[in-house]
Amino acid sequence: MTKRSLWRLAIVLAVLFGCGYFFTPLSKVKLGLDLRGGVHFELEVQGQEALAADLRDSKDRLASRLKEKGLPGATVRVDGAALRVEGVGADQKATVEKVAKDFFPGYTSASEGDAFLLSQKDSYQKQLKDDANKRALEVIEKRIRDIDPANVLEPEITASGAEGNRIVVEIPGIEEGDRERIKTLLATPGHLEQRLVAKGPQVYFPSKEAALEFFKGQIPQEFELFPEIESERQARRTGQPTAKAKPGEEKISRWVLLESRVAVDGADIIDSHRASNSQTEANEVNFTLNKKGDDDFARLTGIASEESRYIAIVLDRKIITELTAKEKIIGGAVRISGSFSAQEADDLASQLRSGALRAPMKFLEERVVGPGLGRDSIHAGVRAAIIGFAAIIAFMVIFYHWSGANAIVALTVNVIVMMGLLGSFRATLTLPGIAGFVLTLGMAVDANILIFERIKEELGFGKSVPGAIDAGFDRVFWTIVDSHVTQLFAALLLFIFGTGPVKGFAVTLTVGVVASLFTSIYISRYIYDWVLEHHPGTKTLSVGTHTFFKGASYDFMKYKGTAIAISWGIILISLLYVRPWNLTHNNRIHLGMQFVGGNDMTVRFRGAMEPETIRAALARNGYTDASVVAYENADKSVRDFSVKVKAKKDADQKDSTIQANALRAIFKQMDPEGASNPLPALNLEGSKTLADTLVKTNPVGLGGDEAALAAAYAPLAEKVIAARDRLPSGLYQAFGELPQDLPQAVRDTVQKNYRLGSVGILKDESFSPSISGEWTRKTLTAVAWALGAILVYVMFRFTASYAVGGIVALVHDMLMALALFAAFGYEFNVPVVASFLTLMGYSMADTIVVFDRIRENSHRPEYRRATVTKLVNDSINQTLGRTILTSLSVLFVSVCLWLFGGPALHDLAFPLVIGVITGTYSSIYIASPVVVYWDQWFGGKDKLKQHA
């Protein structure tokens, strides 16, 4: 072995071992939520609320400062987006201006008659919003850390959005039963205040209207009216029956008049934790204040004890409890007592400990994916990948013999390099990512086919084996680079404009393009060189004898006008049928929930169930436009249904949450077991709620407080739910399927307190209508940027005629795929948009193969006197075989994804199937004719043959 070969072998082995290190064992590969199961939230910081909160805080501080400066008659109130100061004499205006300048630099002051207005500066507003965004990210990270201190769940919390006001939270392993608790922790600002209940003839009112009527329409400026929320804790404290409030709905027990001045602010809390009352053993929340808070609290409790007044604990402008003080309390230790459950106390302590959000959070998107659905998706994706890989292996070995084995080795290295790069980037593998992985297998073989076909051609010209190999690699090098770069544009734009699963698709596609370039050019060449080194002077090369369209001489350009007319005619007819200009009342275009807002669920029923039955049940409850589609399942004892319900116009995420709860209630009512058995269904239970049941019943008779019981029973509850999710059907069909090592007392308790149930919710996604317009803008922007980037690159590498031909062909392929996609009734969703952008990259790559041969032939002497039509015709004929073969390789894997990838990949793969067919056609009958027409009409100095 030569020194050069030895070095190249060392490089190859180093790459293989290096990549293998990053993904072996396979447990290192990080799975996305759509494969592993869990919850995904996208939240938006309400920056305007941060501005309003600053106005409220500044109002009290400004009033206090003015009194310190000798203006006791000055009053301050919030007036729209400004602070209005009244009760100031003309000779006191200079004092107001000085106070504003010295203590409120973020405000501008202006006089308005006898009053002063202080307004926030634009720069100050931006600072407030930026602080709110930064604070929200910090607070959410702290609260998630409290839920999972050991980082077992590996949550991902990232900032996004053009203004940094979006936060994406993904927590694998969290189940449906725990979602509402997570939502509450994330969205609750956690702003704690302590205020005195007002002194007066009446401080409690049944409604806000009653309070306004009592005060003749205007609450006095020194008071504020706050709602006291009815909760399970209050009901338990008064001995009333507990009724859990529905998520998204709150019941106000009464309205309470409080002093407007905040006596103690939650910003002064330095620590908070759950504790147990030594006398009653009830859970309570203890928190410690800093020096300022200690002084304020001592002053507050002194007033409360002297005047026998209540202290209201206000959390996020809602009263959670009222306390009394028998004497002034010093020391900075505060205790909130009441009938808290352990979880309620833990969550409140976490909210106080992590600090308050500067502004509330609005939920834009929620997704819950059960592990059972993720497991099914993995099986379907892996099955499609294996079938596609096997088809490619069989094709390459049969068609190219030992050279085909060369390609298989390169393809295997490609897979290892891809996995290694994904592992080194700590990329998350999503379901569309699996599709991208499979797709890159087909695209990787494209490069080998181009090389092998060129080697065959060079051998046919009489070159030696080494000469043919050199020429084969050298002359297709830039063709391969050009085609891969156009694919890379599409992948990078997907990454920039996409989110969640689409980013996973983009990362996999990008990594695949890079790995394909390395393996097809470097690995395949190294294998040939190694063979030649060990067999010098070889006269033959096993590269197959089959050649499609060898010596073809079709006059493609003769029918270019007819072909163009037919193609665009099909597009026009399809568009007229689909009517994309009317999206409001168009039942022929199916938009995913990301684009219209609403709920997207996957529901599993055990036994016989038909889509018509589900549609009828939904219609009876007001959801007449619901979409219900049945999916086949490998387990014939269950049936899966995709249920999509659009959001109401002008609805927000809270409405979507209420709608999701209503849909779950409908599915529970459809459970045939529910009519005769009122017990909750085990197949709809989460581990947290199951653990709560075990804590209440304590079947094993353990000692200790509620926290100790929860720690003991939580692992058992998780074992029960995990065993259910591992079942082939994802549903318990008999209590005998419970884990065998479950204590008998626990098993008996589960059977006593639960029925099995015939319904399971595998996926629940909720999208705010406010985000739908943003998705549309992102989609159009990504497509526009992709078109522009490809146009500029092709103009740089070729000439204007090629660029125009390529873009026209690209638009043709996109419109054809879009029109047929809609005409066949498929749904447009975000992963589908990813497949269309991938189609753009592939369509251009296929066209470049023909363009490169046209450019190469334009420099040959034999075409000096030939017409442009002959030049283009001969170039297409010479590359026809490899154009068909490269398209077949991608078509193999696209069809495998379409047929075997499961419901989630079915829609995503269809545009690729159509795109491969139309892309091959358009490179011959759209792009090439446009190049001819452009050269004839506008060629000028860029004429194709000017340098011949």
Buried (B, 14 or more C-beta within 10 A) or exposed (E): EEEEBEEBEEEBEEBBEEBBEBBBEEEEBBBBBBBBBBBBBBBBBBBBBBBBBBBBEBBEEBBEBBEEBEBEEBBBBEBEEBBBBBBBEEEBBEBBBEBBEEBBEBBBBEBEEEBBBBBBEEEBBEBBBBBBBBBBBBBBBBBBBBBBEEEEBEBBBEBEBEBBBBBBBBBBBBBBBBBBBBBEBBBBBBBBBBBBBBEEEEBEBEEEEEBBEBBEEEBEEEBBBBBBBBBBBBBBBEEEEEEEEBBBEEEBBBBBBBBBEBBBBBBBBEBBBBBBEEEEEBBBBBBBBBEEBBBBBBBBBBBBBEEEBBBBBBBBBBBBBBBEBEEBBEEBEBEBBBBBBBBBBBBBBBBBBBBBBBBBBBBBBBBBBBBBBBBBBBEBBBBBBEBBBEBBBEBBBEBBBEBBBBBBBBBBBBBBBBBBBBBBEEBBBBBBBBBBBBBBBBBBBBBBBBBBBBBBBBBEEEBBBBBBBBBBBEBBBBBBBBBBBBBBBBBBBBBEBBBBBBBBBBBBBBBBBBBBBBBBBBBBBBBBBBBBEEEEEEEEBEBBEEBBBEEBEEEBBEBBEEBBEEBBEBBEEBBEEBBBEEEEEBEEBBBBBBBBBBBBBBBBBBEEBEBEBBBEBBEEEEBEEBBBEBBEBEBEEBBBBBBBBBBEEEBBBBBBBBBBBBBBEBBBEBBBBBEEBEBBBBBBBBBBBBBBBBBEBBBBEEEEEBBEBBBBBBEBBBBBBBBBBEBBBBBBBEBEBBBEEBEEBBBBBBBEBBBBBBBBBBBBBBBBBBBBEBBBEBBEEBBEBBBEBBBEBBBEBBBBBBBBBBBBBBBBBBBBBBBBBBBEEBBBBBBBBBBBBBBBBBBBBBBBBBBBBBBBBBEEEEBEEBEBBBBBBBBBBBBBBBBBBBBBBBBBBBBBBBBBBBBBBBBBBBBBBBBBBBBBBBBBBBBBBBBBBBBEEEBEEBBBBEEB
